[in-house]
Amino acid sequence: MERILALAFVEDGPLPRGAMEALQGAVDLSRSIEGSTLSVGLIGQRVEPAAGSLAGCGAARFLGVEGPEVARPRYASDVAAAEALARRSEATLVMIPNSSRAARIAGGLAQRLGGRVDTHVVGLRVRDGEPRIDRWYYRQRMLATLSRTTRPWVLLLEGGVFEPWRGESGTADVEAVAVAWPSFVTRNLGEEAAGTKAQTIRPDADLLFVAGAGWTKKQADGQSHIAEAEERILGFLEASGASLGSSKSLVDLSSEGQDILAFMTHLNQVGQTGSSPRHPKGLATCCHGEEPHVVGWRFIKERRAVNLDPNCGWARGKADVLYVADAFEVMAKVNDLLS
Ligand SMILES: Cc1cc2nc3c(=O)[nH]c(=O)nc-3n(C[C@H](O)[C@H](O)[C@H](O)COP(=O)(O)OP(=O)(O)OC[C@H]3O[C@@H](n4cnc5c(N)ncnc54)[C@H](O)[C@@H]3O)c2cc1C
């Protein structure tokens, strides 16, 4: 038997997709383990509207920590609020959707509760009445299934593991949980949005747009066209809301002293030694589609590529559609159509 607490932070607007996915995971788990109970714990300036949106999820209790102290992310207040909710619900399992705000407190929360934490959880199942989690090791080369006897067990769930919970909204009776706030040394003075040029990685985007080293190579006229490449790529990201990925060759250029795309960093790198993002669709441009790169596309189901070379890696069964064309021309036309 488990007492499950689905924990989420409420910021401006409705609960994010990750929170709905984690809630679906918690609902499934509570149904699969006999005698389990499900509580929802919400933290934010005002939690009632969010609780109402989850009213039909079958939770026995809705608990909330509200107020200006937790309106914005801050370790000291977030972890104190999460601890108060976990203690009030007497949770044995605390399930939290991964975000920078949640990741910051997960370890501290487990420590305060005398429990254990596992992060980057990518699967959840029940065997012999016990919950088991899946987690990758060694850059996604080994998938391990783990169980633990220690409780409480704090789980930080990755996005894309569960379908988002969808159900009836209504009125939820939220039990307000009081917190003895510590004295804070950190204050939130405001937020500054990152410019479009910096904000190129968008995990929730429907499309991954990969730029390869070809964007910086000499073209038919014998010249490279970095400024045009930047304009085409940023124009497309802005118009489409896509997330920007890169090949290793392109992000390595800066360390080799070559002309580079100013907004591209190693964080954009997709592949064996980069990331494996979870967008439903991908479009690769000026990227050869070699195996160490394409292995990072393992979660991307619909794949298209634009390359001058009809024998590139994408042509060898790695993309659904390959456009044998000049990506500079294709993306200029696409941007025209989008605008
Ligand atoms: C151990 C190891 C780990 C690695 N890990 C990774 C990794 O994590 N991620 C990764 O990406 N790579 C990784 N690599 C490197 C990988 O093998 C390739 O070298 C790299 O992906 C190539 O990058 P690219 O396709 O952008 O560049 P290139 O191979 O230089 O390809 C450029 C492509 O652009 C095309 N092109 C040029 N101009 C145009 C145009 N105008 N229109 C359309 N197409 C054009 C060319 O036809 C060419 O196909 C790894 C390699 C090793 C050995």
The ligand as a MOL file (V3000), in Angstrom:
LIG
                    3D

  0  0  0     0  0            999 V3000
M  V30 BEGIN CTAB
M  V30 COUNTS 53 58 0 0 0
M  V30 BEGIN ATOM
M  V30 1 C 32.3380 9.0390 -30.2940 0
M  V30 2 C 31.6000 10.0060 -31.1730 0
M  V30 3 C 30.4990 10.6610 -30.6480 0
M  V30 4 C 29.7960 11.5650 -31.4500 0
M  V30 5 N 28.6920 12.1800 -30.9210 0
M  V30 6 C 27.9570 12.9980 -31.7260 0
M  V30 7 C 26.7880 13.6290 -31.2320 0
M  V30 8 O 26.4110 13.4820 -30.0690 0
M  V30 9 N 26.0860 14.4230 -32.0730 0
M  V30 10 C 26.4840 14.6450 -33.3770 0
M  V30 11 O 25.8050 15.3880 -34.0940 0
M  V30 12 N 27.6010 14.0710 -33.8600 0
M  V30 13 C 28.3480 13.2640 -33.0590 0
M  V30 14 N 29.4830 12.7200 -33.5670 0
M  V30 15 C 29.9720 13.1920 -34.8780 0
M  V30 16 C 29.2450 12.5820 -36.0660 0
M  V30 17 O 29.8260 11.3490 -36.3560 0
M  V30 18 C 29.3600 13.4940 -37.2800 0
M  V30 19 O 30.6980 13.8110 -37.5060 0
M  V30 20 C 28.5840 14.8100 -37.1490 0
M  V30 21 O 27.2690 14.5690 -36.7390 0
M  V30 22 C 28.5650 15.5020 -38.4970 0
M  V30 23 O 27.9290 16.7360 -38.4010 0
M  V30 24 P 27.1800 17.3920 -39.6560 0
M  V30 25 O 26.3070 16.3740 -40.2670 0
M  V30 26 O 26.5430 18.6670 -39.1950 0
M  V30 27 O 28.4010 17.8320 -40.5810 0
M  V30 28 P 28.9550 17.2670 -41.9560 0
M  V30 29 O 29.2690 15.8190 -41.8650 0
M  V30 30 O 30.0370 18.2020 -42.3420 0
M  V30 31 O 27.7110 17.4120 -42.9440 0
M  V30 32 C 27.2980 18.6170 -43.4840 0
M  V30 33 C 26.1490 18.3130 -44.4160 0
M  V30 34 O 25.6090 19.5400 -44.8610 0
M  V30 35 C 25.1690 19.3400 -46.1940 0
M  V30 36 N 25.0400 20.6650 -46.8120 0
M  V30 37 C 26.0070 21.5820 -47.0410 0
M  V30 38 N 25.4510 22.6920 -47.5950 0
M  V30 39 C 24.1290 22.4630 -47.7350 0
M  V30 40 C 23.0470 23.2160 -48.2400 0
M  V30 41 N 23.2100 24.4500 -48.7570 0
M  V30 42 N 21.8030 22.6590 -48.2140 0
M  V30 43 C 21.6180 21.3910 -47.7130 0
M  V30 44 N 22.6100 20.6410 -47.2440 0
M  V30 45 C 23.8630 21.1690 -47.2340 0
M  V30 46 C 26.2370 18.4540 -46.8160 0
M  V30 47 O 25.7170 17.7660 -47.9380 0
M  V30 48 C 26.5470 17.5180 -45.6400 0
M  V30 49 O 25.7510 16.3520 -45.7180 0
M  V30 50 C 30.2130 11.8130 -32.7840 0
M  V30 51 C 31.3280 11.1340 -33.2930 0
M  V30 52 C 32.0140 10.2480 -32.4990 0
M  V30 53 C 33.2030 9.5540 -33.0850 0
M  V30 END ATOM
M  V30 BEGIN BOND
M  V30 1 1 1 2
M  V30 2 1 2 3
M  V30 3 2 2 52
M  V30 4 2 3 4
M  V30 5 1 4 5
M  V30 6 1 4 50
M  V30 7 2 5 6
M  V30 8 1 6 7
M  V30 9 1 6 13
M  V30 10 2 7 8
M  V30 11 1 7 9
M  V30 12 1 9 10
M  V30 13 2 10 11
M  V30 14 1 10 12
M  V30 15 2 12 13
M  V30 16 1 13 14
M  V30 17 1 14 15
M  V30 18 1 14 50
M  V30 19 1 15 16
M  V30 20 1 16 17
M  V30 21 1 16 18
M  V30 22 1 18 19
M  V30 23 1 18 20
M  V30 24 1 20 21
M  V30 25 1 20 22
M  V30 26 1 22 23
M  V30 27 1 23 24
M  V30 28 2 24 25
M  V30 29 1 24 26
M  V30 30 1 24 27
M  V30 31 1 27 28
M  V30 32 2 28 29
M  V30 33 1 28 30
M  V30 34 1 28 31
M  V30 35 1 31 32
M  V30 36 1 32 33
M  V30 37 1 33 34
M  V30 38 1 33 48
M  V30 39 1 34 35
M  V30 40 1 35 36
M  V30 41 1 35 46
M  V30 42 1 36 37
M  V30 43 1 36 45
M  V30 44 2 37 38
M  V30 45 1 38 39
M  V30 46 1 39 40
M  V30 47 2 39 45
M  V30 48 1 40 41
M  V30 49 2 40 42
M  V30 50 1 42 43
M  V30 51 2 43 44
M  V30 52 1 44 45
M  V30 53 1 46 47
M  V30 54 1 46 48
M  V30 55 1 48 49
M  V30 56 2 50 51
M  V30 57 1 51 52
M  V30 58 1 52 53
M  V30 END BOND
M  V30 END CTAB
M  END
